[in-house]
Amino acid sequence: MNTTRYDVVIVGGGAAGLSAATTLGRALRSVLVIDSGTPRNAPAAGVHGYLSRDGMNPRELLAIGRSEVLSYGGTVVDGEAVSAHLSPDGFEVILGDDRRFSGRRLLVTTGLTDELPPINGLQEQWGKGVVHCPYCHGWEIRGQRIGVLGTGPLSVHQALLFRQWSPDVTLFLNDTVEPTDEEWDKLAARSVTVVDGALASVDAVGGVLTGVTLRQGSSFSVTALAVGTRMEARSVLLESLGLRPQVHPSGAGRCIETDAMGATAVRGVYAAGNVANIMAQVITAAAEGVMAGARINADLIEEETRWAVEGNFGPFSAASEAAVCATVLGPRRHGLDDRQRTAGKGPATRVKQESA
């Protein structure tokens, strides 16, 4: 099956992927974005912390990003990339419907998946009454009764963070978290209520969060519930190239390791956004996409410059052919003026103009 070849194939059409594509398009690169249409923040009503775009619907932001990519000559296709492999001139990416695209470089910006605890009603409230990041949602729930669901060692820190936005914060230990003596002192000093026992359900009326219920039957009224998810990089495509996600230093999930500008351990493969940085907000992911795009363009320029040098000075270059001709034929070379024969000993010849 024939494949379409691009300078760069980007898998993932979120903030990171589209920002990288725009950067590469402005650098006159042929670029393809493959997007499965499943952004992490789809359940959210708005994007926050993004200068000039605060509160914008996530899908509207991506629609604008797509139009910018197209305006610079980029291509966007809908589909899910399921695997990739090395090819003679770069990489080939295979979609679930067996479409195939090849590129000299590959950038993966597939994001991550938030894994929620198996509690009744929790998934249904995700992105509504159930939130994750105080910087993304704290303003919208300021002053309300905020619950924090214990899911791991960062839950105490999360409760203390949300205390900045409300004086009424309750940490539900959920038979998962056991604060240290120092953490107990911090919670008490900040007037954070702590409740023992595992949660049985997240309760709602008419789709609006009303509270939580413990397994032993007690109910508590909250208007927002913060949950620290287990964040797992969407790394299937990268794993097909031999890259494996590593545990993030925070212990909150797994991601693909890259250098500061997105290069992975596989030559020519890059990653940006949440797939490589589980802590990145939307604006951070966009910035990382720009950096990765610039790095990839510089990488391509280095390769093209090497090709040009090899073309000028390689075994079959014009300069080498001229040298062979001079060695074999000497003065018998047809049409060559002996006075000019020694003037050009390199790839460029300087001609001296004589006065009249």
Summary of the structure (lengths in Angstrom):
residues: 356
radius of gyration: 28.8
end to end distance: 65.4
largest distance: 107.8
contacts: 1145
relative contact order: 0.14
helix: 31%
strand: 26%
